[in-house]
Amino acid sequence: MFRRSSRKRKAEEGFTLLEMVVAVLIVSVMTAVIVPHLTGIGDRADKAACAQNQKAIRGALTEYYLIYHQYPAGDTSEQLQTLVEDKLLESVPKEPSGGSYEIDDTDPTQVVVMCSVHGALGV
């Protein structure tokens, strides 16, 4: 008495195996294209942050040199601490990749700030 049409019953059965395979294939291709672009984002962000830190350190060292006609004494950590104490830096910059900074101020005409991970950026 309540007989459903075969067309309506087929529509209620779900997806065919071929439709599922095509859907999985499309998702796989999209993943293969997108994932390589996403994996390098963190590295690029760390490198950009490191470049900004180096620029801030160089700027603070230049300002210190203009005030005192010499660079701060000591090793890099002591120099950075002096820049913080003189309020030329808000705080000692942390290298985003876990490395460290090194200051080469042997040439008073050009101070070089290097990172143990990325090297000298933006010189």
DRENDO-1510 file (C-alpha; in Angstrom, 1 decimal, always signed):
<recs>
REC; n; res; u; v; w
REC; 1; MET; +0.0; +0.0; +0.0 .
REC; 2; PHE; +2.8; +2.5; +0.9 .
REC; 3; ARG; +5.2; +1.6; -1.8 .
REC; 4; ARG; +8.0; +4.1; -2.4 .
REC; 5; SER; +9.2; +4.7; -5.9 .
REC; 6; SER; +12.6; +3.2; -6.8 .
REC; 7; ARG; +13.9; +6.7; -7.6 .
REC; 8; LYS; +13.2; +8.1; -4.1 .
REC; 9; ARG; +14.6; +4.9; -2.4 .
REC; 10; LYS; +17.8; +5.2; -4.4 .
REC; 11; ALA; +18.3; +8.8; -3.4 .
REC; 12; GLU; +18.0; +7.9; +0.3 .
REC; 13; GLU; +20.6; +5.1; +0.1 .
REC; 14; GLY; +23.7; +7.5; +0.2 .
REC; 15; PHE; +26.8; +8.0; -1.7 .
REC; 16; THR; +28.2; +5.4; -4.2 .
REC; 17; LEU; +31.8; +4.1; -3.8 .
REC; 18; LEU; +32.8; +6.1; -6.9 .
REC; 19; GLU; +31.5; +9.4; -5.4 .
REC; 20; MET; +33.4; +8.7; -2.1 .
REC; 21; VAL; +36.7; +7.9; -4.0 .
REC; 22; VAL; +36.4; +11.1; -6.0 .
REC; 23; ALA; +35.8; +13.1; -2.8 .
REC; 24; VAL; +38.8; +11.6; -1.1 .
REC; 25; LEU; +40.9; +12.2; -4.2 .
REC; 26; ILE; +39.9; +15.9; -4.3 .
REC; 27; VAL; +40.7; +16.4; -0.6 .
REC; 28; SER; +44.1; +14.6; -1.1 .
REC; 29; VAL; +45.1; +16.9; -4.0 .
REC; 30; MET; +44.1; +20.0; -2.0 .
REC; 31; THR; +46.1; +18.8; +1.0 .
REC; 32; ALA; +49.1; +18.1; -1.1 .
REC; 33; VAL; +49.0; +21.6; -2.6 .
REC; 34; ILE; +48.3; +23.5; +0.7 .
REC; 35; VAL; +50.5; +21.7; +3.3 .
REC; 36; PRO; +53.9; +22.6; +1.8 .
REC; 37; HIS; +53.0; +26.3; +1.9 .
REC; 38; LEU; +51.9; +26.1; +5.5 .
REC; 39; THR; +55.0; +24.4; +6.8 .
REC; 40; GLY; +57.3; +27.2; +6.0 .
REC; 41; ILE; +55.2; +29.9; +7.5 .
REC; 42; GLY; +56.6; +29.5; +11.0 .
REC; 43; ASP; +60.2; +29.6; +9.7 .
REC; 44; ARG; +59.5; +32.8; +7.7 .
REC; 45; ALA; +57.9; +34.4; +10.7 .
REC; 46; ASP; +60.8; +33.5; +13.0 .
REC; 47; LYS; +63.3; +35.0; +10.4 .
REC; 48; ALA; +61.2; +38.2; +10.1 .
REC; 49; ALA; +61.1; +38.6; +13.9 .
REC; 50; CYS; +64.8; +38.0; +14.1 .
REC; 51; ALA; +65.5; +40.6; +11.4 .
REC; 52; GLN; +63.3; +43.1; +13.4 .
REC; 53; ASN; +65.2; +42.3; +16.6 .
REC; 54; GLN; +68.6; +42.8; +14.9 .
REC; 55; LYS; +67.4; +46.1; +13.5 .
REC; 56; ALA; +66.2; +47.2; +17.0 .
REC; 57; ILE; +69.6; +46.2; +18.5 .
REC; 58; ARG; +71.6; +48.0; +15.8 .
REC; 59; GLY; +69.4; +51.1; +16.2 .
REC; 60; ALA; +69.9; +51.1; +20.0 .
REC; 61; LEU; +73.7; +50.6; +19.6 .
REC; 62; THR; +73.9; +53.5; +17.1 .
REC; 63; GLU; +72.0; +55.7; +19.5 .
REC; 64; TYR; +74.2; +54.7; +22.4 .
REC; 65; TYR; +77.3; +55.5; +20.3 .
REC; 66; LEU; +75.9; +58.9; +19.4 .
REC; 67; ILE; +75.4; +59.7; +23.1 .
REC; 68; TYR; +78.6; +58.2; +24.6 .
REC; 69; HIS; +80.9; +58.1; +21.5 .
REC; 70; GLN; +81.6; +54.4; +22.2 .
REC; 71; TYR; +79.7; +51.2; +22.2 .
REC; 72; PRO; +78.7; +49.5; +25.5 .
REC; 73; ALA; +81.5; +47.5; +27.2 .
REC; 74; GLY; +81.4; +43.8; +27.8 .
REC; 75; ASP; +80.2; +40.8; +25.9 .
REC; 76; THR; +76.9; +40.7; +24.0 .
REC; 77; SER; +74.7; +40.0; +27.0 .
REC; 78; GLU; +76.3; +42.8; +29.0 .
REC; 79; GLN; +75.9; +45.2; +26.1 .
REC; 80; LEU; +72.3; +44.3; +25.6 .
REC; 81; GLN; +71.6; +44.8; +29.4 .
REC; 82; THR; +73.3; +48.2; +29.2 .
REC; 83; LEU; +71.0; +49.2; +26.4 .
REC; 84; VAL; +68.0; +48.1; +28.5 .
REC; 85; GLU; +69.3; +50.0; +31.5 .
REC; 86; ASP; +69.8; +53.2; +29.4 .
REC; 87; LYS; +66.2; +52.7; +28.1 .
REC; 88; LEU; +67.3; +52.3; +24.5 .
REC; 89; LEU; +65.7; +48.9; +24.4 .
REC; 90; GLU; +62.5; +47.9; +26.3 .
REC; 91; SER; +63.9; +44.5; +27.1 .
REC; 92; VAL; +66.6; +42.1; +25.9 .
REC; 93; PRO; +65.3; +40.6; +22.7 .
REC; 94; LYS; +64.8; +36.9; +22.6 .
REC; 95; GLU; +65.8; +35.1; +19.4 .
REC; 96; PRO; +62.5; +33.4; +18.2 .
REC; 97; SER; +64.1; +30.2; +17.0 .
REC; 98; GLY; +66.0; +29.7; +20.3 .
REC; 99; GLY; +69.3; +31.0; +19.1 .
REC; 100; SER; +71.4; +33.9; +20.5 .
REC; 101; TYR; +72.5; +37.2; +19.2 .
REC; 102; GLU; +76.2; +38.3; +18.8 .
REC; 103; ILE; +77.3; +41.9; +18.5 .
REC; 104; ASP; +80.5; +42.7; +16.5 .
REC; 105; ASP; +81.4; +46.4; +17.2 .
REC; 106; THR; +85.1; +46.2; +16.2 .
REC; 107; ASP; +84.4; +48.6; +13.3 .
REC; 108; PRO; +82.9; +51.8; +14.8 .
REC; 109; THR; +81.5; +52.8; +11.4 .
REC; 110; GLN; +79.3; +49.8; +11.1 .
REC; 111; VAL; +78.1; +47.6; +14.0 .
REC; 112; VAL; +77.1; +44.1; +13.0 .
REC; 113; VAL; +74.4; +42.1; +14.9 .
REC; 114; MET; +74.3; +38.4; +14.1 .
REC; 115; CYS; +72.0; +35.6; +15.0 .
REC; 116; SER; +73.3; +32.1; +15.7 .
REC; 117; VAL; +70.4; +30.7; +13.6 .
REC; 118; HIS; +69.8; +33.2; +10.8 .
REC; 119; GLY; +73.1; +35.1; +10.6 .
REC; 120; ALA; +73.2; +38.8; +10.0 .
REC; 121; LEU; +70.0; +40.0; +8.5 .
REC; 122; GLY; +69.1; +43.4; +7.0 .
REC; 123; VAL; +72.7; +44.7; +7.1 .
</recs>
